[in-house]
Amino acid sequence: MDSTSSPSEPEPTASAGLDSAADVDSPAPLCDDRRLATDRVLPSWTEPMITQLSTSIGGPVGVHAAVGRSRHWTPLRVVFLIALAVLALGWFGKAGCIQQTTVDGQPGQSRLDWDDQRQFYGLCYSNIVAGYSENRLTPHDLAEGAAPYRTFWNTDGEKKYLEEPVVTGAFMYVVAQASRGWGSLTEAIGLPRALDVVNYFNIAAVLLALGWLIAIWATMRTRRRDPWVVALIAVSPLVLVHAFTAFEVLPVMFTALAMYAWSRDRMKLTGLFIGLGAATAFYPVLLLVAIGLLCVRERRVRDSLVVAAAAVLSWAVINIPVAVIYPSGWGAWFTAWRDAAAGPDSVYRLITQMTGWEPSAVLVTALVFALMIAVVAGVTYLAMRSPREPRLPALMFLLVAGALLIGKDWRPETSLWLVPLAVLAIPHRRVLLAWMTFDALLWVPRMALFLEPDRKWLPVEFFYIVSAARWLMVAGLCAYVVWEMAKPVLVRPAPAQHLLRSPAG
């Protein structure tokens, strides 16, 4: 600091830990840039596992280290680099299912090499690839005017439509048109042309990877004081296995953006992202429940009404035109879910395996609705009676995990819904990593269900045992979150005013 500076007029500083430059007694002039992330949580101080690992590169961050000064290797860029590496490995895991082979008797013609159930024993199955032709997205279908919700086909004498929400259907249609255009371009300029389904998968994978990076960015901005916790989202084994299994990245992205907008007090923007998320999957709607509980507890009912109105409006703008023009196609997603029997991953199938009781699809649907009401009621009671301030990620984790636990079809890729929420709600990294690894490995016995008897490497009973263990693990994580919210608050010194309200609360 210049010796002529007046103590009565301190220079402003961006550091949260220094009130002014005049408070610093330095033997030498201070650097012009005095920004420090003094409130950042340092994993090498707070996480025993990270502390031990850091010894290989010199130990934990020093007490006098200038944190947050790097212009290039920021936490966001490092986590992005980790996420891109994991996503690349995830693409290679699915690459076995986009291998091409020649068509017998047709020189120069290629097809997907799914011979001998390669998609199952190679563990590379993807709904993105499998649904390409089934959902009438090929260039031939598009040239004839095929479009989601308008086009139907007959399967066993029954009309079938695309069974996806509107935003997901629009995403699939745009990717199909892009792959069609890319195929035409490569053919026009003389480049080697891949199969259209391969182009479709690759373009979808690039866009889904971008969506996952957006989800990471939004989550990191939501948890500004602890950015390194998001690294666990980037390295999650569930992302490695299921990032490109289906389109579940889309609702995760919109949910993360909605939670970020909420942390910034942008109520209308929060509702917009909830509405968009609800047009990709059901679970983002539960954000309205969680936000409503927080607003009632904090006497901010008007904010919850603004969020709900914006969510309903954005959802209606997207869905009503399709519902009016193509009502049968628009309702096919809900109708298919309502009429479907309990999936092999659901708790109802586990009960069937143990007791022999086989409930009808109607009964299972009624049970799901009743139990979901019970889950919402339980979370509501907990949020209202909790001695500590509930946090949005914790409430959302309980609601989404409850929906999966009692749902009629817990597909492996839908566990991606829990990854950002669990990382924000549960501070035990090793526990979370163990659960995510176990959940990802469930893919192995799941694929064995579809193998022919002479190719099965695991008995069917093994899958149900592992599925039950997954159910118990997630239930245990829910029990921990409930215990954290319900335990008494310890008496602590009053925090600084700017720390009273958590951005994620």
Helices and strands as residue ranges (DSSP letters): G 21-23, H 43-46, H 48-54, G 55-57, H 75-95, G 96-98, E 100-103, E 106-112, G 115-117, H 118-121, H 127-134, H 139-143, E 153-155, E 158-160, H 166-188, H 196-222, G 227-230, H 231-234, H 237-242, H 249-263, H 267-278, G 283-285, H 286-297, H 301-325, H 327-330, H 332-339, H 347-355, H 361-385, H 392-406, G 412-417, H 418-425, H 429-441, H 443-448, H 460-486, G 497-499
